[in-house]
Amino acid sequence: MLRKQFLPIFLGIFVVPICHAQIVQPYFGGGIGLAPAGFNSPLYHIEFGDDLALRRWFTQAEVGVDSADDQQIRTGYTLRAHTLVMFQATPSWRFGGGIHYSELATSKYIKHNRWPVIAAMYESGWFRGTFKYLLPGSDPDYNSTGPLCEMRFHIADGFYFRERIAAFAFRNPYGGDSHYHPGAEADIGLMYVFRDGNVR
């Protein structure tokens, strides 16, 4: 059964395209990365999503799964999803925000969190950079906040090299620890973008 947290994202991927968007760009990809402290590394990930543009408005919805798991349990996976709504301010720059969601599912527990996001996107020719800042999330016990940067580099017809880097502060309340600690994660991979006839 589809988790209700993912319903808005799937609606964005599958329903919005019927509204005569000027650009419809579904994509999928996968790769390898390094997980933050407390998780297994390397991690392997796959994801799929859709970019939609209607006049000066742009939306993106993506769902993915990776093998990041609690180091002490080693029987889980992490679901990730995000949605963005952005306004094109210049030919190269878009600004907006959205929601980022993550759920760690193991044999012993399930932990999830949602973060409001502010974002800027720069796109020109063969390069796209999306710069997001995750504001404090919905789980006060396992809260984290910080920047996340995604870069796409065009390498062949429909194929892109993708790199994502996150640096964040987090806290774990167990043991009476209420202080924030630095953390980071990064991954690289390949993605394929399906383009319609209206793409620049």
Secondary structure as GFF3:
##gff-version 3
##sequence-region A 1 200
A	DSSP	three_ten_helix	4	6	.	.	.	ID=ss1
A	DSSP	alpha_helix	7	14	.	.	.	ID=ss2
A	DSSP	three_ten_helix	16	19	.	.	.	ID=ss3
A	DSSP	beta_strand	23	34	.	.	.	ID=ss4
A	DSSP	beta_strand	43	54	.	.	.	ID=ss5
A	DSSP	beta_strand	57	66	.	.	.	ID=ss6
A	DSSP	beta_strand	77	88	.	.	.	ID=ss7
A	DSSP	beta_strand	93	105	.	.	.	ID=ss8
A	DSSP	beta_strand	110	124	.	.	.	ID=ss9
A	DSSP	beta_strand	127	134	.	.	.	ID=ss10
A	DSSP	beta_strand	144	156	.	.	.	ID=ss11
A	DSSP	beta_strand	159	170	.	.	.	ID=ss12
A	DSSP	three_ten_helix	174	176	.	.	.	ID=ss13
A	DSSP	beta_strand	181	193	.	.	.	ID=ss14
###
